[in-house]
Amino acid sequence: MPIKKDPFELSISTEGGYSELLIKRPEYRELVTFSQNKILPIYNWFYYKEGFSRDLVWNLLNELKIPKDSKIIDPFCGTGTTLLACKQLGYNAIGFDILPLAVFVSNTKLQSNYDMKILKEKISEISSLKFGPSSLKWTQPGFIDIKKAFSRYARNDILFFKEKILRVEDEKIRNFLLLGLLSIVSEASNTKKDGGVIKIVKKRHLAPVRYLLKNRLKKMYKDLKRVPTSNGHAEAHPGDARNLPLEGESIDMCITSPPYLNYVDYTKLYGLELSLLLDNKKELDELRKKSIRPHIGAEYKRGKKIKSEKLRETLDGVKEIPITSSRVPQIVEGYFEDMYFSLECLYRVLKEDAIAAFVVSNTCLPNITIDVDLILAEISEQVGFKPREILVANTRWCDVHGIRKERPVRESIIILEKST
Ligand SMILES: C[S@@+](CC[C@H](N)C(=O)[O-])C[C@H]1O[C@@H](n2cnc3c(N)ncnc32)[C@H](O)[C@@H]1O
């Protein structure tokens, strides 16, 4: 009988170097995913599959004994899980993201002190509007045809509501309503997010936009009533983690999750929502060039030579894969260069003795597993950090090109210390 292998055990049994830092922590398995957020008020206002969950942040703050007067940073804040979780516990927090959609969603989730009476009135006003034509147009995102992505009715209705919402004077209420609209775009479309890409699919029963929006806004309103106010302050800014506009030694702690090395292009995956939020295609194209490089579109040339033994070995392995496209080694190298610059920048803004927690996933290619966690631990040391431990939250079997149950792939939380 074949011996049953536990991928968790197997994944931490590699010997030597930074793998000595690996610690099995399965209680974090669900929390490194967005799963818990899906049922939490406010956290679930926008489904961001790449996010982690509230309790990951709460548990790390607790486990690492972070004092309440600390200021926390998330340089890749996504839709603001770290920011909201910190604010709710009374911490101050600041976040950056290159994607305007992510910054908008984060800041709207962080808004508080609404005039609930006016908000209720506006929700019912918007929900009961009689349809009419809209003078607005969709920005074609370029990689998908808006006319195929939505029925004519859905397209018109979304633009109709957008136009009405943009006329709402109160900024906070306007943002709230616009987030409601953005959050139903995917559901109202003939598309499906599938892994890292968005696909056109035929949906049998598409609910009308008006119905989806009304229900969504009602639910969001209820959430505001359920969630207690807190005295922490948090905000998100558009920005690049490789070049943060912050003073040196001004931040006490970091909890973040950079894009994974898995070719997910956020500007495509959330392209429909982005094209509704932004009004021109040029801006969208510019964005794609700027992001961290797990995907082909991104450009950022500084040509840093990273001194990492593990990365060198990995790149040699990648080059040997028979089916490797000539761009893969370049993409992998580019990714780690970007991570080097992000770590270097983070090191500068953190105070002495500060701790940083990085949630990352390893990557599986046909004959090689890229141990992103171990490579980043090594790179972080080059930047000046001391890698303390690598909490292995989850493992799955590599399943590319029919390779099954051979190699475990880790999802980990790298804990770094800024020590001088
Ligand atoms: C894994 S997601 C973070 C999700 C977040 N933890 C949450 O719970 O919502 C990574 C984020 O990094 C952002 N990003 C990509 N390149 C960036 C860069 N150069 N600077 C800042 N953010 C970037 C992406 O837009 C994406 O929102």
The ligand as a Gaussian input file, in Angstrom:
#p B3LYP/6-31G(d) Opt

LIG

0 1
 C       -2.543000      40.109000      -2.821000
 S       -3.238000      41.677000      -3.160000
 C       -3.446000      42.376000      -1.559000
 C       -4.778000      42.023000      -0.953000
 C       -5.011000      42.602000       0.421000
 N       -4.182000      41.971000       1.429000
 C       -6.479000      42.456000       0.817000
 O       -6.794000      41.745000       1.785000
 O       -7.339000      43.034000       0.105000
 C       -1.858000      42.557000      -3.825000
 C       -2.162000      43.993000      -4.184000
 O       -0.940000      44.614000      -4.611000
 C       -1.273000      45.616000      -5.540000
 N       -0.049000      46.025000      -6.255000
 C        0.521000      45.483000      -7.355000
 N        1.653000      46.141000      -7.677000
 C        1.816000      47.123000      -6.732000
 C        2.806000      48.121000      -6.492000
 N        3.847000      48.261000      -7.294000
 N        2.657000      48.947000      -5.428000
 C        1.569000      48.839000      -4.613000
 N        0.596000      47.917000      -4.801000
 C        0.716000      47.061000      -5.834000
 C       -2.366000      44.979000      -6.388000
 O       -3.131000      45.966000      -7.033000
 C       -3.151000      44.196000      -5.330000
 O       -4.242000      44.951000      -4.864000

